[in-house]
Amino acid sequence: MTSPMIPIARVTLLGGEDEAAALVVRSGWLAQGKEVEQFEAAAARIAGRSHAAACSSATTALHLAALLAGVGPGDEVIFPSYTFAATANAIIYCGATPVPAGADPLTWNLDVEDAIRRVSSRTKAIIAVHQIGLPMALTKLEDFCRRRNIRLIEDAACAIGGMVDGRPAGSFGDISVFSFHPRKIMTAGEGGMVLVNDPGLAALARSLRNQGIEGGVHRRLGYNYRMTDLNAAIGNVQLRGLPTLLKGRREAGERYQQAFAGIPGICLQPDPPEGRHTWQSYGFSLDGPLRHRRAEFLARLGEQGITAKPGVPPVHLEPYFRERWQASLPITEDLDRRAVLIPIWSSMSAEEIARVIGAVTNAARGLSS
Ligand SMILES: Cc1ncc(COP(=O)(O)O)c(C=O)c1O
C-alpha cells in the first residue's frame, strides 16, 4: 500500500474551537463583540503592545497600517519584494508608489542596507516582513526610521510568538500586523490584527475598520474590515494554545535542521541565535550541485509522496506588478530560482517528519551523485 501524500501544511486544532464557535452562534451575537475584545487584549499582550485592533485579514490590517502611517498619493513605501503580494497591495490601495527592495539570500528577509539605499525624499514608510516566520532583527532599522522621520510597519503575519533582539515579533516600529489565516501559526478562520502603542492610532484604526465611524458619526472615509465574534472565538482558543502550536513547529523545524545539516547542495536558513524562529513554513535553498536542479528536486519529492513548492514568488516579478513598476533585484531573483518549501505544521507526527527527511535526503543525494 502506498503512503498518502504529505501536504505542505495542515491546520492544528487544539480542541474546543468548535464549542467556542457554537457558543457564539447560540448567543445570537455573531458580529464584532466581546470575543473580539478579548482576542485583541490577548494579541496585544503577546506582542508587548498597548493596543490591538482586530480586522478581517492581515491584508486589511496592512491597509489600515499604511493609512495610520499617513501613506497617500505621491508617497513611496519601501518593502521587501520577497513577500506575499498583500504587503505590496496595502501600499497600492493608498495610491502610493511601492518600492521593492532586495532580500538577504540566507534569511530571505529584507536586506536592510538595500532598503536604506532606496530611501528618497518621498519615502513615507518602510515595511519589514518576518518572512516564513524567521524574525528579522529590526532595532537598527527602527533607529534609522526614527531619525529620518520614516514610519516603520512590521508585517509579522507569519511570526506571532517569534522573538528577536530580545523582543517579541509584533513589537517593532510604529505599527505591526499579525495574520490568522489557516496557513499561519494559529488561525481564526480568517483574520488579522493591527498593533500599536499610540492610543490615537488605535482609535483611528478602530474608526477606519468600521466605516470611519467615531463617536457615533462618520468622521472619515472608512471600510468594513471588522472581525466577527465567530472568528475571534476560534482565535481565542488557538491563542491560548499558542505555546503548544509553536512547540510542535519548533520540534519539526529542529529535526529538519539537524537532518539536513551537511547535505551537499542544501543551504539551510539560520535559526537566529538572538531570536526564535516560528517555522511558519520550512524552507531552504539549493546550492552547489543542486543549484540549477530545482524542478527535478521538487519532482523527486513529489514521486516520494511529499508536497514541496518553490519558495515565495517575488512581488516585482508578478505580472500585475511588472507591467507597472519595473525593478531589477538580482539576489532576490537568484533566490527565487533556488528556494524550496517542504511540509511543516504544529502536529506533524514523527513518522511524517521522518518520511519528509528521508525523501529530501534521497532527492539531494540522488541528484548530487
Ligand atoms: C507576509 C504576509 N503578509 C500578509 C499576508 C496576508 O495575510 P491574510 O491572508 O491574513 O490577508 C500574508 C499571507 O500569506 C503574508 O505571508
The ligand as a MOL file (V3000), in Angstrom:
LIG
                    3D

  0  0  0     0  0            999 V3000
M  V30 BEGIN CTAB
M  V30 COUNTS 16 16 0 0 0
M  V30 BEGIN ATOM
M  V30 1 C 3.9750 38.2910 4.8000 0
M  V30 2 C 2.4840 38.2730 4.6240 0
M  V30 3 N 1.7950 39.4090 4.8010 0
M  V30 4 C 0.4480 39.4250 4.6720 0
M  V30 5 C -0.2600 38.3030 4.3470 0
M  V30 6 C -1.7550 38.3780 4.1810 0
M  V30 7 O -2.4230 37.6630 5.1760 0
M  V30 8 P -4.0030 37.4100 5.1020 0
M  V30 9 O -4.2030 36.1610 4.3180 0
M  V30 10 O -4.4260 37.2410 6.5450 0
M  V30 11 O -4.6380 38.5950 4.4810 0
M  V30 12 C 0.4180 37.1060 4.1600 0
M  V30 13 C -0.3240 35.8820 3.7930 0
M  V30 14 O 0.1940 34.9000 3.3300 0
M  V30 15 C 1.8360 37.0900 4.2960 0
M  V30 16 O 2.5370 35.9620 4.1150 0
M  V30 END ATOM
M  V30 BEGIN BOND
M  V30 1 1 1 2
M  V30 2 1 2 3
M  V30 3 2 2 15
M  V30 4 2 3 4
M  V30 5 1 4 5
M  V30 6 1 5 6
M  V30 7 2 5 12
M  V30 8 1 6 7
M  V30 9 1 7 8
M  V30 10 2 8 9
M  V30 11 1 8 10
M  V30 12 1 8 11
M  V30 13 1 12 13
M  V30 14 1 12 15
M  V30 15 2 13 14
M  V30 16 1 15 16
M  V30 END BOND
M  V30 END CTAB
M  END
